[in-house]
Amino acid sequence: MKPSLLLFVVASILGSELSENKALNNDFRTFQGEWRFLEVQSDLQKGGMLIPQSEIKKWKLKFEGNKFRWIFPDREGDAEPFNLQPDRKPKWIDSTTTVRYTPFKLNGKAPDPSEVKTESRKTYGIYELCGNKLTICFPITSIGSNVRPIEFRANQGSGCMLWVLERVEPKK
């Protein structure tokens, strides 16, 4: 192989890796901060949630470093790790989520802590960033999370949830 051709091949490989790292860094930086939910769609047939959109609009996700946490009006969730792969089409997001099985409160009484069970699950999703809008689609955790969606939909039979979020601008 001629030295100039070898140099071109090496430069192409390095350029491709640098481009992938740049995409990862750009998306990773863009994720940082708080995002409010605009909409949640869910495949109810496959165990999805039916939650009023008025409640969902009170929820937020906060991304800090390589972790995210749920923010609800009355509490914050634990920090959960996530990973991005922006070189995939559609782009991939993976997270490890702690699922808590908590009995409902009855008559205002909190459940006995011994009744709360937790399980750690890996979730494989896809995402799309468009300005200050973030769309994430992932399988419904209750039916298994080892399958990654291939499109952004959560209609009947999809087994998915679809989140549409909007960046919360920092207070000045």
Chimera marker file (.cmm) of the C-alpha trace (Angstrom):
<marker_set name="trace">
<marker id="1" x="0.000" y="0.000" z="0.000" r="1" g="1" b="0" radius="0.5"/>
<marker id="2" x="1.333" y="3.417" z="-0.893" r="1" g="1" b="0" radius="0.5"/>
<marker id="3" x="2.173" y="5.693" z="2.086" r="1" g="1" b="0" radius="0.5"/>
<marker id="4" x="-0.246" y="8.394" z="0.905" r="1" g="1" b="0" radius="0.5"/>
<marker id="5" x="-3.128" y="5.892" z="0.658" r="1" g="1" b="0" radius="0.5"/>
<marker id="6" x="-2.320" y="4.490" z="4.112" r="1" g="1" b="0" radius="0.5"/>
<marker id="7" x="-2.247" y="8.010" z="5.551" r="1" g="1" b="0" radius="0.5"/>
<marker id="8" x="-5.648" y="8.726" z="3.941" r="1" g="1" b="0" radius="0.5"/>
<marker id="9" x="-7.181" y="5.537" z="5.430" r="1" g="1" b="0" radius="0.5"/>
<marker id="10" x="-5.847" y="6.300" z="8.918" r="1" g="1" b="0" radius="0.5"/>
<marker id="11" x="-7.025" y="9.924" z="8.702" r="1" g="1" b="0" radius="0.5"/>
<marker id="12" x="-10.485" y="8.772" z="7.568" r="1" g="1" b="0" radius="0.5"/>
<marker id="13" x="-10.826" y="6.369" z="10.499" r="1" g="1" b="0" radius="0.5"/>
<marker id="14" x="-9.627" y="8.962" z="13.020" r="1" g="1" b="0" radius="0.5"/>
<marker id="15" x="-11.889" y="11.605" z="11.462" r="1" g="1" b="0" radius="0.5"/>
<marker id="16" x="-14.878" y="9.284" z="11.763" r="1" g="1" b="0" radius="0.5"/>
<marker id="17" x="-14.125" y="8.573" z="15.438" r="1" g="1" b="0" radius="0.5"/>
<marker id="18" x="-13.656" y="12.279" z="16.163" r="1" g="1" b="0" radius="0.5"/>
<marker id="19" x="-16.948" y="13.028" z="14.425" r="1" g="1" b="0" radius="0.5"/>
<marker id="20" x="-18.762" y="10.398" z="16.532" r="1" g="1" b="0" radius="0.5"/>
<marker id="21" x="-17.178" y="11.772" z="19.729" r="1" g="1" b="0" radius="0.5"/>
<marker id="22" x="-18.189" y="15.303" z="18.729" r="1" g="1" b="0" radius="0.5"/>
<marker id="23" x="-21.806" y="14.180" z="18.147" r="1" g="1" b="0" radius="0.5"/>
<marker id="24" x="-21.830" y="12.407" z="21.512" r="1" g="1" b="0" radius="0.5"/>
<marker id="25" x="-20.409" y="15.436" z="23.309" r="1" g="1" b="0" radius="0.5"/>
<marker id="26" x="-22.866" y="17.802" z="21.575" r="1" g="1" b="0" radius="0.5"/>
<marker id="27" x="-25.915" y="15.680" z="22.426" r="1" g="1" b="0" radius="0.5"/>
<marker id="28" x="-24.640" y="14.976" z="25.933" r="1" g="1" b="0" radius="0.5"/>
<marker id="29" x="-24.209" y="18.716" z="26.599" r="1" g="1" b="0" radius="0.5"/>
<marker id="30" x="-27.631" y="19.464" z="25.117" r="1" g="1" b="0" radius="0.5"/>
<marker id="31" x="-29.296" y="16.935" z="27.435" r="1" g="1" b="0" radius="0.5"/>
<marker id="32" x="-27.980" y="18.691" z="30.572" r="1" g="1" b="0" radius="0.5"/>
<marker id="33" x="-30.501" y="20.590" z="32.699" r="1" g="1" b="0" radius="0.5"/>
<marker id="34" x="-34.223" y="20.331" z="33.348" r="1" g="1" b="0" radius="0.5"/>
<marker id="35" x="-36.858" y="19.236" z="30.834" r="1" g="1" b="0" radius="0.5"/>
<marker id="36" x="-40.625" y="19.456" z="31.411" r="1" g="1" b="0" radius="0.5"/>
<marker id="37" x="-43.043" y="16.923" z="30.006" r="1" g="1" b="0" radius="0.5"/>
<marker id="38" x="-45.355" y="18.184" z="27.288" r="1" g="1" b="0" radius="0.5"/>
<marker id="39" x="-46.927" y="14.843" z="26.465" r="1" g="1" b="0" radius="0.5"/>
<marker id="40" x="-46.743" y="11.150" z="27.287" r="1" g="1" b="0" radius="0.5"/>
<marker id="41" x="-48.213" y="8.497" z="25.001" r="1" g="1" b="0" radius="0.5"/>
<marker id="42" x="-48.411" y="4.898" z="26.109" r="1" g="1" b="0" radius="0.5"/>
<marker id="43" x="-49.548" y="1.554" z="24.747" r="1" g="1" b="0" radius="0.5"/>
<marker id="44" x="-52.271" y="0.843" z="27.312" r="1" g="1" b="0" radius="0.5"/>
<marker id="45" x="-52.854" y="-2.597" z="25.842" r="1" g="1" b="0" radius="0.5"/>
<marker id="46" x="-49.313" y="-3.638" z="26.856" r="1" g="1" b="0" radius="0.5"/>
<marker id="47" x="-49.320" y="-2.311" z="30.428" r="1" g="1" b="0" radius="0.5"/>
<marker id="48" x="-48.816" y="1.402" z="29.843" r="1" g="1" b="0" radius="0.5"/>
<marker id="49" x="-50.051" y="4.130" z="32.158" r="1" g="1" b="0" radius="0.5"/>
<marker id="50" x="-53.154" y="6.251" z="31.816" r="1" g="1" b="0" radius="0.5"/>
<marker id="51" x="-52.258" y="9.485" z="33.563" r="1" g="1" b="0" radius="0.5"/>
<marker id="52" x="-54.041" y="12.786" z="32.905" r="1" g="1" b="0" radius="0.5"/>
<marker id="53" x="-51.965" y="15.105" z="30.695" r="1" g="1" b="0" radius="0.5"/>
<marker id="54" x="-52.575" y="17.863" z="33.284" r="1" g="1" b="0" radius="0.5"/>
<marker id="55" x="-50.589" y="15.779" z="35.819" r="1" g="1" b="0" radius="0.5"/>
<marker id="56" x="-47.881" y="14.846" z="33.337" r="1" g="1" b="0" radius="0.5"/>
<marker id="57" x="-47.220" y="18.519" z="32.610" r="1" g="1" b="0" radius="0.5"/>
<marker id="58" x="-46.133" y="18.908" z="36.256" r="1" g="1" b="0" radius="0.5"/>
<marker id="59" x="-43.354" y="16.328" z="35.829" r="1" g="1" b="0" radius="0.5"/>
<marker id="60" x="-39.748" y="17.037" z="34.875" r="1" g="1" b="0" radius="0.5"/>
<marker id="61" x="-36.553" y="15.166" z="34.108" r="1" g="1" b="0" radius="0.5"/>
<marker id="62" x="-33.249" y="16.632" z="35.214" r="1" g="1" b="0" radius="0.5"/>
<marker id="63" x="-30.040" y="15.511" z="33.491" r="1" g="1" b="0" radius="0.5"/>
<marker id="64" x="-26.809" y="16.043" z="35.439" r="1" g="1" b="0" radius="0.5"/>
<marker id="65" x="-23.621" y="14.532" z="34.065" r="1" g="1" b="0" radius="0.5"/>
<marker id="66" x="-24.389" y="10.961" z="33.007" r="1" g="1" b="0" radius="0.5"/>
<marker id="67" x="-27.408" y="10.657" z="35.332" r="1" g="1" b="0" radius="0.5"/>
<marker id="68" x="-31.013" y="11.781" z="35.264" r="1" g="1" b="0" radius="0.5"/>
<marker id="69" x="-33.666" y="12.080" z="37.924" r="1" g="1" b="0" radius="0.5"/>
<marker id="70" x="-37.422" y="12.403" z="37.917" r="1" g="1" b="0" radius="0.5"/>
<marker id="71" x="-38.830" y="15.557" z="39.503" r="1" g="1" b="0" radius="0.5"/>
<marker id="72" x="-42.441" y="15.412" z="40.643" r="1" g="1" b="0" radius="0.5"/>
<marker id="73" x="-44.337" y="18.205" z="42.433" r="1" g="1" b="0" radius="0.5"/>
<marker id="74" x="-43.986" y="16.401" z="45.790" r="1" g="1" b="0" radius="0.5"/>
<marker id="75" x="-40.634" y="14.578" z="45.461" r="1" g="1" b="0" radius="0.5"/>
<marker id="76" x="-37.521" y="13.823" z="43.434" r="1" g="1" b="0" radius="0.5"/>
<marker id="77" x="-36.447" y="10.396" z="42.287" r="1" g="1" b="0" radius="0.5"/>
<marker id="78" x="-33.029" y="8.797" z="42.617" r="1" g="1" b="0" radius="0.5"/>
<marker id="79" x="-30.286" y="9.612" z="40.117" r="1" g="1" b="0" radius="0.5"/>
<marker id="80" x="-30.277" y="6.961" z="37.369" r="1" g="1" b="0" radius="0.5"/>
<marker id="81" x="-27.417" y="6.479" z="34.850" r="1" g="1" b="0" radius="0.5"/>
<marker id="82" x="-27.932" y="6.982" z="31.112" r="1" g="1" b="0" radius="0.5"/>
<marker id="83" x="-25.815" y="6.579" z="27.999" r="1" g="1" b="0" radius="0.5"/>
<marker id="84" x="-26.190" y="8.109" z="24.525" r="1" g="1" b="0" radius="0.5"/>
<marker id="85" x="-25.251" y="6.718" z="21.129" r="1" g="1" b="0" radius="0.5"/>
<marker id="86" x="-25.909" y="9.560" z="18.664" r="1" g="1" b="0" radius="0.5"/>
<marker id="87" x="-24.203" y="7.737" z="15.782" r="1" g="1" b="0" radius="0.5"/>
<marker id="88" x="-27.159" y="5.313" z="15.491" r="1" g="1" b="0" radius="0.5"/>
<marker id="89" x="-30.211" y="5.970" z="13.335" r="1" g="1" b="0" radius="0.5"/>
<marker id="90" x="-32.438" y="6.702" z="15.172" r="1" g="1" b="0" radius="0.5"/>
<marker id="91" x="-30.200" y="7.855" z="18.027" r="1" g="1" b="0" radius="0.5"/>
<marker id="92" x="-30.007" y="5.518" z="21.036" r="1" g="1" b="0" radius="0.5"/>
<marker id="93" x="-30.455" y="6.234" z="24.738" r="1" g="1" b="0" radius="0.5"/>
<marker id="94" x="-29.913" y="3.510" z="27.341" r="1" g="1" b="0" radius="0.5"/>
<marker id="95" x="-30.625" y="3.800" z="31.044" r="1" g="1" b="0" radius="0.5"/>
<marker id="96" x="-30.635" y="1.691" z="34.151" r="1" g="1" b="0" radius="0.5"/>
<marker id="97" x="-33.796" y="2.343" z="36.098" r="1" g="1" b="0" radius="0.5"/>
<marker id="98" x="-34.749" y="1.270" z="39.577" r="1" g="1" b="0" radius="0.5"/>
<marker id="99" x="-38.342" y="0.105" z="39.489" r="1" g="1" b="0" radius="0.5"/>
<marker id="100" x="-40.185" y="0.330" z="42.805" r="1" g="1" b="0" radius="0.5"/>
<marker id="101" x="-43.256" y="-1.717" z="43.469" r="1" g="1" b="0" radius="0.5"/>
<marker id="102" x="-45.089" y="0.235" z="46.150" r="1" g="1" b="0" radius="0.5"/>
<marker id="103" x="-48.552" y="-0.602" z="47.457" r="1" g="1" b="0" radius="0.5"/>
<marker id="104" x="-50.974" y="2.291" z="47.122" r="1" g="1" b="0" radius="0.5"/>
<marker id="105" x="-51.683" y="4.462" z="50.152" r="1" g="1" b="0" radius="0.5"/>
<marker id="106" x="-55.025" y="3.626" z="51.717" r="1" g="1" b="0" radius="0.5"/>
<marker id="107" x="-56.878" y="6.103" z="53.902" r="1" g="1" b="0" radius="0.5"/>
<marker id="108" x="-53.833" y="8.391" z="53.866" r="1" g="1" b="0" radius="0.5"/>
<marker id="109" x="-51.584" y="5.725" z="55.442" r="1" g="1" b="0" radius="0.5"/>
<marker id="110" x="-48.186" y="5.154" z="53.887" r="1" g="1" b="0" radius="0.5"/>
<marker id="111" x="-47.300" y="1.569" z="52.952" r="1" g="1" b="0" radius="0.5"/>
<marker id="112" x="-45.064" y="-0.430" z="55.251" r="1" g="1" b="0" radius="0.5"/>
<marker id="113" x="-41.450" y="0.005" z="53.985" r="1" g="1" b="0" radius="0.5"/>
<marker id="114" x="-41.021" y="-3.779" z="54.066" r="1" g="1" b="0" radius="0.5"/>
<marker id="115" x="-43.712" y="-4.003" z="51.353" r="1" g="1" b="0" radius="0.5"/>
<marker id="116" x="-41.740" y="-1.840" z="48.904" r="1" g="1" b="0" radius="0.5"/>
<marker id="117" x="-39.768" y="-3.954" z="46.453" r="1" g="1" b="0" radius="0.5"/>
<marker id="118" x="-37.118" y="-2.656" z="44.046" r="1" g="1" b="0" radius="0.5"/>
<marker id="119" x="-35.619" y="-4.065" z="40.889" r="1" g="1" b="0" radius="0.5"/>
<marker id="120" x="-32.947" y="-2.617" z="38.593" r="1" g="1" b="0" radius="0.5"/>
<marker id="121" x="-33.692" y="-2.790" z="34.848" r="1" g="1" b="0" radius="0.5"/>
<marker id="122" x="-31.796" y="-1.781" z="31.748" r="1" g="1" b="0" radius="0.5"/>
<marker id="123" x="-33.947" y="0.129" z="29.269" r="1" g="1" b="0" radius="0.5"/>
<marker id="124" x="-33.048" y="0.576" z="25.605" r="1" g="1" b="0" radius="0.5"/>
<marker id="125" x="-34.665" y="3.555" z="23.898" r="1" g="1" b="0" radius="0.5"/>
<marker id="126" x="-34.334" y="5.999" z="21.049" r="1" g="1" b="0" radius="0.5"/>
<marker id="127" x="-34.246" y="9.790" z="21.149" r="1" g="1" b="0" radius="0.5"/>
<marker id="128" x="-34.455" y="12.832" z="18.942" r="1" g="1" b="0" radius="0.5"/>
<marker id="129" x="-33.238" y="16.331" z="19.795" r="1" g="1" b="0" radius="0.5"/>
<marker id="130" x="-34.704" y="19.261" z="17.900" r="1" g="1" b="0" radius="0.5"/>
<marker id="131" x="-33.828" y="22.638" z="19.412" r="1" g="1" b="0" radius="0.5"/>
<marker id="132" x="-35.406" y="22.794" z="22.863" r="1" g="1" b="0" radius="0.5"/>
<marker id="133" x="-37.553" y="19.719" z="22.240" r="1" g="1" b="0" radius="0.5"/>
<marker id="134" x="-36.550" y="16.193" z="23.256" r="1" g="1" b="0" radius="0.5"/>
<marker id="135" x="-38.489" y="13.104" z="22.227" r="1" g="1" b="0" radius="0.5"/>
<marker id="136" x="-37.733" y="9.731" z="23.834" r="1" g="1" b="0" radius="0.5"/>
<marker id="137" x="-39.348" y="6.387" z="23.027" r="1" g="1" b="0" radius="0.5"/>
<marker id="138" x="-38.704" y="3.235" z="25.034" r="1" g="1" b="0" radius="0.5"/>
<marker id="139" x="-40.347" y="-0.111" z="25.749" r="1" g="1" b="0" radius="0.5"/>
<marker id="140" x="-42.757" y="-0.282" z="28.660" r="1" g="1" b="0" radius="0.5"/>
<marker id="141" x="-40.624" y="-1.586" z="31.538" r="1" g="1" b="0" radius="0.5"/>
<marker id="142" x="-43.336" y="-3.873" z="32.882" r="1" g="1" b="0" radius="0.5"/>
<marker id="143" x="-43.220" y="-6.066" z="29.771" r="1" g="1" b="0" radius="0.5"/>
<marker id="144" x="-39.434" y="-6.305" z="29.501" r="1" g="1" b="0" radius="0.5"/>
<marker id="145" x="-36.913" y="-3.789" z="28.367" r="1" g="1" b="0" radius="0.5"/>
<marker id="146" x="-34.476" y="-5.772" z="26.244" r="1" g="1" b="0" radius="0.5"/>
<marker id="147" x="-36.019" y="-4.622" z="22.956" r="1" g="1" b="0" radius="0.5"/>
<marker id="148" x="-35.230" y="-1.220" z="21.457" r="1" g="1" b="0" radius="0.5"/>
<marker id="149" x="-37.949" y="0.660" z="19.538" r="1" g="1" b="0" radius="0.5"/>
<marker id="150" x="-37.150" y="1.402" z="15.901" r="1" g="1" b="0" radius="0.5"/>
<marker id="151" x="-39.589" y="4.284" z="15.483" r="1" g="1" b="0" radius="0.5"/>
<marker id="152" x="-41.165" y="7.034" z="17.571" r="1" g="1" b="0" radius="0.5"/>
<marker id="153" x="-44.637" y="5.672" z="18.285" r="1" g="1" b="0" radius="0.5"/>
<marker id="154" x="-46.597" y="4.339" z="21.232" r="1" g="1" b="0" radius="0.5"/>
<marker id="155" x="-49.824" y="3.285" z="19.622" r="1" g="1" b="0" radius="0.5"/>
<marker id="156" x="-51.798" y="0.140" z="20.401" r="1" g="1" b="0" radius="0.5"/>
<marker id="157" x="-49.650" y="-2.965" z="20.085" r="1" g="1" b="0" radius="0.5"/>
<marker id="158" x="-46.293" y="-1.119" z="20.039" r="1" g="1" b="0" radius="0.5"/>
<marker id="159" x="-45.366" y="-1.988" z="23.645" r="1" g="1" b="0" radius="0.5"/>
<marker id="160" x="-43.814" y="1.484" z="23.972" r="1" g="1" b="0" radius="0.5"/>
<marker id="161" x="-44.063" y="4.792" z="25.768" r="1" g="1" b="0" radius="0.5"/>
<marker id="162" x="-43.299" y="8.064" z="24.021" r="1" g="1" b="0" radius="0.5"/>
<marker id="163" x="-42.221" y="11.173" z="25.914" r="1" g="1" b="0" radius="0.5"/>
<marker id="164" x="-42.165" y="14.662" z="24.458" r="1" g="1" b="0" radius="0.5"/>
<marker id="165" x="-40.250" y="17.135" z="26.606" r="1" g="1" b="0" radius="0.5"/>
<marker id="166" x="-39.312" y="20.807" z="26.442" r="1" g="1" b="0" radius="0.5"/>
<marker id="167" x="-36.202" y="22.385" z="27.958" r="1" g="1" b="0" radius="0.5"/>
<marker id="168" x="-36.810" y="24.440" z="31.088" r="1" g="1" b="0" radius="0.5"/>
<marker id="169" x="-34.838" y="27.648" z="30.700" r="1" g="1" b="0" radius="0.5"/>
<marker id="170" x="-32.660" y="28.373" z="33.744" r="1" g="1" b="0" radius="0.5"/>
<marker id="171" x="-33.981" y="31.149" z="35.977" r="1" g="1" b="0" radius="0.5"/>
<marker id="172" x="-32.034" y="34.376" z="35.546" r="1" g="1" b="0" radius="0.5"/>
<link id1="1" id2="2" r="1" g="1" b="0" radius="0.2"/>
<link id1="2" id2="3" r="1" g="1" b="0" radius="0.2"/>
<link id1="3" id2="4" r="1" g="1" b="0" radius="0.2"/>
<link id1="4" id2="5" r="1" g="1" b="0" radius="0.2"/>
<link id1="5" id2="6" r="1" g="1" b="0" radius="0.2"/>
<link id1="6" id2="7" r="1" g="1" b="0" radius="0.2"/>
<link id1="7" id2="8" r="1" g="1" b="0" radius="0.2"/>
<link id1="8" id2="9" r="1" g="1" b="0" radius="0.2"/>
<link id1="9" id2="10" r="1" g="1" b="0" radius="0.2"/>
<link id1="10" id2="11" r="1" g="1" b="0" radius="0.2"/>
<link id1="11" id2="12" r="1" g="1" b="0" radius="0.2"/>
<link id1="12" id2="13" r="1" g="1" b="0" radius="0.2"/>
<link id1="13" id2="14" r="1" g="1" b="0" radius="0.2"/>
<link id1="14" id2="15" r="1" g="1" b="0" radius="0.2"/>
<link id1="15" id2="16" r="1" g="1" b="0" radius="0.2"/>
<link id1="16" id2="17" r="1" g="1" b="0" radius="0.2"/>
<link id1="17" id2="18" r="1" g="1" b="0" radius="0.2"/>
<link id1="18" id2="19" r="1" g="1" b="0" radius="0.2"/>
<link id1="19" id2="20" r="1" g="1" b="0" radius="0.2"/>
<link id1="20" id2="21" r="1" g="1" b="0" radius="0.2"/>
<link id1="21" id2="22" r="1" g="1" b="0" radius="0.2"/>
<link id1="22" id2="23" r="1" g="1" b="0" radius="0.2"/>
<link id1="23" id2="24" r="1" g="1" b="0" radius="0.2"/>
<link id1="24" id2="25" r="1" g="1" b="0" radius="0.2"/>
<link id1="25" id2="26" r="1" g="1" b="0" radius="0.2"/>
<link id1="26" id2="27" r="1" g="1" b="0" radius="0.2"/>
<link id1="27" id2="28" r="1" g="1" b="0" radius="0.2"/>
<link id1="28" id2="29" r="1" g="1" b="0" radius="0.2"/>
<link id1="29" id2="30" r="1" g="1" b="0" radius="0.2"/>
<link id1="30" id2="31" r="1" g="1" b="0" radius="0.2"/>
<link id1="31" id2="32" r="1" g="1" b="0" radius="0.2"/>
<link id1="32" id2="33" r="1" g="1" b="0" radius="0.2"/>
<link id1="33" id2="34" r="1" g="1" b="0" radius="0.2"/>
<link id1="34" id2="35" r="1" g="1" b="0" radius="0.2"/>
<link id1="35" id2="36" r="1" g="1" b="0" radius="0.2"/>
<link id1="36" id2="37" r="1" g="1" b="0" radius="0.2"/>
<link id1="37" id2="38" r="1" g="1" b="0" radius="0.2"/>
<link id1="38" id2="39" r="1" g="1" b="0" radius="0.2"/>
<link id1="39" id2="40" r="1" g="1" b="0" radius="0.2"/>
<link id1="40" id2="41" r="1" g="1" b="0" radius="0.2"/>
<link id1="41" id2="42" r="1" g="1" b="0" radius="0.2"/>
<link id1="42" id2="43" r="1" g="1" b="0" radius="0.2"/>
<link id1="43" id2="44" r="1" g="1" b="0" radius="0.2"/>
<link id1="44" id2="45" r="1" g="1" b="0" radius="0.2"/>
<link id1="45" id2="46" r="1" g="1" b="0" radius="0.2"/>
<link id1="46" id2="47" r="1" g="1" b="0" radius="0.2"/>
<link id1="47" id2="48" r="1" g="1" b="0" radius="0.2"/>
<link id1="48" id2="49" r="1" g="1" b="0" radius="0.2"/>
<link id1="49" id2="50" r="1" g="1" b="0" radius="0.2"/>
<link id1="50" id2="51" r="1" g="1" b="0" radius="0.2"/>
<link id1="51" id2="52" r="1" g="1" b="0" radius="0.2"/>
<link id1="52" id2="53" r="1" g="1" b="0" radius="0.2"/>
<link id1="53" id2="54" r="1" g="1" b="0" radius="0.2"/>
<link id1="54" id2="55" r="1" g="1" b="0" radius="0.2"/>
<link id1="55" id2="56" r="1" g="1" b="0" radius="0.2"/>
<link id1="56" id2="57" r="1" g="1" b="0" radius="0.2"/>
<link id1="57" id2="58" r="1" g="1" b="0" radius="0.2"/>
<link id1="58" id2="59" r="1" g="1" b="0" radius="0.2"/>
<link id1="59" id2="60" r="1" g="1" b="0" radius="0.2"/>
<link id1="60" id2="61" r="1" g="1" b="0" radius="0.2"/>
<link id1="61" id2="62" r="1" g="1" b="0" radius="0.2"/>
<link id1="62" id2="63" r="1" g="1" b="0" radius="0.2"/>
<link id1="63" id2="64" r="1" g="1" b="0" radius="0.2"/>
<link id1="64" id2="65" r="1" g="1" b="0" radius="0.2"/>
<link id1="65" id2="66" r="1" g="1" b="0" radius="0.2"/>
<link id1="66" id2="67" r="1" g="1" b="0" radius="0.2"/>
<link id1="67" id2="68" r="1" g="1" b="0" radius="0.2"/>
<link id1="68" id2="69" r="1" g="1" b="0" radius="0.2"/>
<link id1="69" id2="70" r="1" g="1" b="0" radius="0.2"/>
<link id1="70" id2="71" r="1" g="1" b="0" radius="0.2"/>
<link id1="71" id2="72" r="1" g="1" b="0" radius="0.2"/>
<link id1="72" id2="73" r="1" g="1" b="0" radius="0.2"/>
<link id1="73" id2="74" r="1" g="1" b="0" radius="0.2"/>
<link id1="74" id2="75" r="1" g="1" b="0" radius="0.2"/>
<link id1="75" id2="76" r="1" g="1" b="0" radius="0.2"/>
<link id1="76" id2="77" r="1" g="1" b="0" radius="0.2"/>
<link id1="77" id2="78" r="1" g="1" b="0" radius="0.2"/>
<link id1="78" id2="79" r="1" g="1" b="0" radius="0.2"/>
<link id1="79" id2="80" r="1" g="1" b="0" radius="0.2"/>
<link id1="80" id2="81" r="1" g="1" b="0" radius="0.2"/>
<link id1="81" id2="82" r="1" g="1" b="0" radius="0.2"/>
<link id1="82" id2="83" r="1" g="1" b="0" radius="0.2"/>
<link id1="83" id2="84" r="1" g="1" b="0" radius="0.2"/>
<link id1="84" id2="85" r="1" g="1" b="0" radius="0.2"/>
<link id1="85" id2="86" r="1" g="1" b="0" radius="0.2"/>
<link id1="86" id2="87" r="1" g="1" b="0" radius="0.2"/>
<link id1="87" id2="88" r="1" g="1" b="0" radius="0.2"/>
<link id1="88" id2="89" r="1" g="1" b="0" radius="0.2"/>
<link id1="89" id2="90" r="1" g="1" b="0" radius="0.2"/>
<link id1="90" id2="91" r="1" g="1" b="0" radius="0.2"/>
<link id1="91" id2="92" r="1" g="1" b="0" radius="0.2"/>
<link id1="92" id2="93" r="1" g="1" b="0" radius="0.2"/>
<link id1="93" id2="94" r="1" g="1" b="0" radius="0.2"/>
<link id1="94" id2="95" r="1" g="1" b="0" radius="0.2"/>
<link id1="95" id2="96" r="1" g="1" b="0" radius="0.2"/>
<link id1="96" id2="97" r="1" g="1" b="0" radius="0.2"/>
<link id1="97" id2="98" r="1" g="1" b="0" radius="0.2"/>
<link id1="98" id2="99" r="1" g="1" b="0" radius="0.2"/>
<link id1="99" id2="100" r="1" g="1" b="0" radius="0.2"/>
<link id1="100" id2="101" r="1" g="1" b="0" radius="0.2"/>
<link id1="101" id2="102" r="1" g="1" b="0" radius="0.2"/>
<link id1="102" id2="103" r="1" g="1" b="0" radius="0.2"/>
<link id1="103" id2="104" r="1" g="1" b="0" radius="0.2"/>
<link id1="104" id2="105" r="1" g="1" b="0" radius="0.2"/>
<link id1="105" id2="106" r="1" g="1" b="0" radius="0.2"/>
<link id1="106" id2="107" r="1" g="1" b="0" radius="0.2"/>
<link id1="107" id2="108" r="1" g="1" b="0" radius="0.2"/>
<link id1="108" id2="109" r="1" g="1" b="0" radius="0.2"/>
<link id1="109" id2="110" r="1" g="1" b="0" radius="0.2"/>
<link id1="110" id2="111" r="1" g="1" b="0" radius="0.2"/>
<link id1="111" id2="112" r="1" g="1" b="0" radius="0.2"/>
<link id1="112" id2="113" r="1" g="1" b="0" radius="0.2"/>
<link id1="113" id2="114" r="1" g="1" b="0" radius="0.2"/>
<link id1="114" id2="115" r="1" g="1" b="0" radius="0.2"/>
<link id1="115" id2="116" r="1" g="1" b="0" radius="0.2"/>
<link id1="116" id2="117" r="1" g="1" b="0" radius="0.2"/>
<link id1="117" id2="118" r="1" g="1" b="0" radius="0.2"/>
<link id1="118" id2="119" r="1" g="1" b="0" radius="0.2"/>
<link id1="119" id2="120" r="1" g="1" b="0" radius="0.2"/>
<link id1="120" id2="121" r="1" g="1" b="0" radius="0.2"/>
<link id1="121" id2="122" r="1" g="1" b="0" radius="0.2"/>
<link id1="122" id2="123" r="1" g="1" b="0" radius="0.2"/>
<link id1="123" id2="124" r="1" g="1" b="0" radius="0.2"/>
<link id1="124" id2="125" r="1" g="1" b="0" radius="0.2"/>
<link id1="125" id2="126" r="1" g="1" b="0" radius="0.2"/>
<link id1="126" id2="127" r="1" g="1" b="0" radius="0.2"/>
<link id1="127" id2="128" r="1" g="1" b="0" radius="0.2"/>
<link id1="128" id2="129" r="1" g="1" b="0" radius="0.2"/>
<link id1="129" id2="130" r="1" g="1" b="0" radius="0.2"/>
<link id1="130" id2="131" r="1" g="1" b="0" radius="0.2"/>
<link id1="131" id2="132" r="1" g="1" b="0" radius="0.2"/>
<link id1="132" id2="133" r="1" g="1" b="0" radius="0.2"/>
<link id1="133" id2="134" r="1" g="1" b="0" radius="0.2"/>
<link id1="134" id2="135" r="1" g="1" b="0" radius="0.2"/>
<link id1="135" id2="136" r="1" g="1" b="0" radius="0.2"/>
<link id1="136" id2="137" r="1" g="1" b="0" radius="0.2"/>
<link id1="137" id2="138" r="1" g="1" b="0" radius="0.2"/>
<link id1="138" id2="139" r="1" g="1" b="0" radius="0.2"/>
<link id1="139" id2="140" r="1" g="1" b="0" radius="0.2"/>
<link id1="140" id2="141" r="1" g="1" b="0" radius="0.2"/>
<link id1="141" id2="142" r="1" g="1" b="0" radius="0.2"/>
<link id1="142" id2="143" r="1" g="1" b="0" radius="0.2"/>
<link id1="143" id2="144" r="1" g="1" b="0" radius="0.2"/>
<link id1="144" id2="145" r="1" g="1" b="0" radius="0.2"/>
<link id1="145" id2="146" r="1" g="1" b="0" radius="0.2"/>
<link id1="146" id2="147" r="1" g="1" b="0" radius="0.2"/>
<link id1="147" id2="148" r="1" g="1" b="0" radius="0.2"/>
<link id1="148" id2="149" r="1" g="1" b="0" radius="0.2"/>
<link id1="149" id2="150" r="1" g="1" b="0" radius="0.2"/>
<link id1="150" id2="151" r="1" g="1" b="0" radius="0.2"/>
<link id1="151" id2="152" r="1" g="1" b="0" radius="0.2"/>
<link id1="152" id2="153" r="1" g="1" b="0" radius="0.2"/>
<link id1="153" id2="154" r="1" g="1" b="0" radius="0.2"/>
<link id1="154" id2="155" r="1" g="1" b="0" radius="0.2"/>
<link id1="155" id2="156" r="1" g="1" b="0" radius="0.2"/>
<link id1="156" id2="157" r="1" g="1" b="0" radius="0.2"/>
<link id1="157" id2="158" r="1" g="1" b="0" radius="0.2"/>
<link id1="158" id2="159" r="1" g="1" b="0" radius="0.2"/>
<link id1="159" id2="160" r="1" g="1" b="0" radius="0.2"/>
<link id1="160" id2="161" r="1" g="1" b="0" radius="0.2"/>
<link id1="161" id2="162" r="1" g="1" b="0" radius="0.2"/>
<link id1="162" id2="163" r="1" g="1" b="0" radius="0.2"/>
<link id1="163" id2="164" r="1" g="1" b="0" radius="0.2"/>
<link id1="164" id2="165" r="1" g="1" b="0" radius="0.2"/>
<link id1="165" id2="166" r="1" g="1" b="0" radius="0.2"/>
<link id1="166" id2="167" r="1" g="1" b="0" radius="0.2"/>
<link id1="167" id2="168" r="1" g="1" b="0" radius="0.2"/>
<link id1="168" id2="169" r="1" g="1" b="0" radius="0.2"/>
<link id1="169" id2="170" r="1" g="1" b="0" radius="0.2"/>
<link id1="170" id2="171" r="1" g="1" b="0" radius="0.2"/>
<link id1="171" id2="172" r="1" g="1" b="0" radius="0.2"/>
</marker_set>
